[in-house]
Amino acid sequence: MKCTVEKIEFWSGQVRDEIGGLAKRLQPVVDAGVNFSFVIARRQPDHPGEGHVFFGGIHGPKEAEVARQCGFIQAEMAGLRVETTDDPGTLEWIVTRVAEGGISLRGVTASGAGGRCAIILAFDSTGDRDKAARLFEE
């Protein structure tokens, strides 16, 4: 299966669980010119009124500094963004390949549109991420 693989860094921060909370939190980063490669946000049921957001797309020290000034931190995990055709079994093929490589996944998020899919794979270390990336170069 032909895939495009991009190494990504995760950034994260708290978000108010209220109407417009995520938009308000991300706006200053967007104003600085960041083009998100992905955004994953969710409520925290054990902390009413709070949510958490993870995103990628920070490139270079200027964007990283803006993210830090906005209260975001670079998360202690590494990831891959895998793009390929959206066929039945695609996600299963990707996670099986990672498992057969002896690599543990920390998290997975996937979405499809227009016959294509983007799959975000999170790993505990850059070593695991880099090892997984090599699996898709073959």
C-alpha positions as CSV (number, residue, x, y, z in Angstrom):
1,M,0.0,0.0,0.0
2,K,1.4,3.4,-1.0
3,C,1.5,5.9,1.9
4,T,2.8,9.4,2.5
5,V,4.3,9.5,5.9
6,E,5.2,12.7,7.8
7,K,6.9,12.8,11.2
8,I,4.9,15.1,13.5
9,E,5.2,16.7,16.9
10,F,2.3,17.0,19.3
11,W,1.5,20.2,21.1
12,S,-1.2,20.3,23.8
13,G,-3.1,22.5,26.2
14,Q,-6.1,23.0,28.3
15,V,-9.3,24.3,26.8
16,R,-12.5,25.7,28.5
17,D,-15.4,23.3,27.9
18,E,-17.7,26.0,26.7
19,I,-19.2,27.3,23.5
20,G,-16.3,28.8,21.5
21,G,-13.7,27.6,24.0
22,L,-11.6,25.8,21.4
23,A,-11.9,28.5,18.8
24,K,-10.8,31.2,21.4
25,R,-7.8,29.0,22.4
26,L,-6.6,28.3,18.9
27,Q,-7.1,31.8,17.4
28,P,-3.8,33.4,18.5
29,V,-1.9,30.4,17.1
30,V,-3.8,30.8,13.8
31,D,-3.1,34.5,13.8
32,A,0.6,33.7,14.0
33,G,0.3,31.8,10.7
34,V,0.2,28.2,12.0
35,N,-1.5,25.8,9.6
36,F,-2.6,22.8,11.7
37,S,-1.8,19.4,10.3
38,F,-4.3,17.9,12.7
39,V,-6.4,19.0,15.8
40,I,-7.8,16.5,18.4
41,A,-9.9,18.0,21.2
42,R,-12.1,16.4,23.8
43,R,-13.8,17.1,27.1
44,Q,-12.4,15.9,30.3
45,P,-15.3,14.1,32.0
46,D,-13.4,13.9,35.3
47,H,-12.9,17.7,35.3
48,P,-16.2,19.5,34.5
49,G,-15.7,22.6,32.5
50,E,-12.3,21.6,31.1
51,G,-11.1,20.1,27.9
52,H,-7.8,19.2,26.3
53,V,-6.5,19.8,22.8
54,F,-3.6,18.2,20.9
55,F,-2.4,19.6,17.6
56,G,0.4,19.5,15.1
57,G,1.7,21.9,12.5
58,I,4.2,23.9,14.4
59,H,7.2,24.6,12.2
60,G,10.2,26.5,13.3
61,P,11.2,28.4,16.4
62,K,8.9,31.4,15.8
63,E,5.7,29.3,15.7
64,A,6.9,27.3,18.7
65,E,7.4,30.4,20.7
66,V,4.0,31.7,19.8
67,A,2.5,28.4,20.9
68,R,4.4,28.6,24.2
69,Q,3.3,32.2,24.8
70,C,-0.3,31.0,24.3
71,G,0.1,28.4,27.0
72,F,0.6,25.3,24.9
73,I,3.4,22.8,25.5
74,Q,5.2,20.3,23.3
75,A,3.8,17.0,24.4
76,E,6.1,14.2,25.4
77,M,5.2,11.9,22.6
78,A,6.1,11.6,18.9
79,G,3.9,10.8,16.0
80,L,3.3,10.0,12.4
81,R,0.7,11.3,10.0
82,V,0.0,8.6,7.4
83,E,-2.0,9.5,4.3
84,T,-3.2,6.9,1.8
85,T,-6.3,5.7,0.0
86,D,-9.4,5.1,2.1
87,D,-10.1,1.5,1.4
88,P,-11.7,-1.1,3.7
89,G,-9.1,-2.5,6.0
90,T,-6.6,0.4,5.6
91,L,-6.5,1.3,9.3
92,E,-6.2,-2.3,10.3
93,W,-3.3,-2.9,7.9
94,I,-1.5,0.1,9.3
95,V,-1.9,-0.8,13.0
96,T,-1.1,-4.4,12.2
97,R,2.1,-3.4,10.5
98,V,3.1,-1.3,13.5
99,A,2.4,-4.3,15.9
100,E,4.3,-6.7,13.7
101,G,7.2,-4.3,13.9
102,G,7.2,-4.7,17.7
103,I,6.1,-1.2,18.4
104,S,3.5,-0.1,20.9
105,L,1.0,2.6,19.9
106,R,0.1,5.3,22.4
107,G,-2.9,6.5,20.4
108,V,-4.6,6.5,17.0
109,T,-6.9,8.9,15.3
110,A,-8.2,8.4,11.8
111,S,-10.5,10.2,9.3
112,G,-11.4,9.8,5.7
113,A,-12.7,12.1,3.0
114,G,-12.9,12.0,-0.8
115,G,-11.4,8.5,-1.1
116,R,-8.3,9.5,1.0
117,C,-7.6,9.0,4.7
118,A,-5.3,10.6,7.3
119,I,-4.2,8.5,10.2
120,I,-2.4,10.0,13.2
121,L,-0.2,7.5,15.1
122,A,1.2,8.5,18.5
123,F,4.2,6.8,20.1
124,D,5.9,7.0,23.5
125,S,9.3,8.0,21.9
126,T,10.9,9.4,18.8
127,G,12.8,6.1,18.5
128,D,9.5,4.2,18.2
129,R,8.2,6.8,15.8
130,D,11.2,6.6,13.6
131,K,11.2,2.8,13.6
132,A,7.5,2.8,12.6
133,A,8.2,5.4,9.8
134,R,10.7,2.9,8.3
135,L,8.0,0.3,8.1
136,F,6.1,2.4,5.6
137,E,9.1,3.2,3.4
138,E,9.2,-0.3,2.1
